[in-house]
């Protein structure tokens, strides 16, 4: 079954992939930081040809809302930009934003709990 020309030639039933990400973060003081990530993706599908290349990158910032010796709550906003190829399956072909709340709580001397709440919102995505 063809996918309509917006992605790989055939609709896949199973895909294996490997991804190598280059990530950097720079802190401005103790509460603000800027971040960026650029992934490379190798795709091994069942029906289509193997492919690989630059995937969708992202950039954003973090703000430490609560910061004490036992707890940390951080707000994060990332923008995912279409640097990958939608035709080859390494990109989504649209911009998305991802707001998130990240948390860490120190339970004891050797144990911490971490959690995150995220929402991925596509902007001007492809209909259908």
Buried (B, 14 or more C-beta within 10 A) or exposed (E): EEBEEEBBEBEBEEEEBEEEEEEEEEEEEEEEBEBBBBBBBBBBBEEBEEBBBBBBBBBBBBEBEEEEEEEBBBBBBBBBBBBBBBBBBBBBBBBBBBBBBBBBEBEEEEEEEEEEEEEEEEEEEEEE
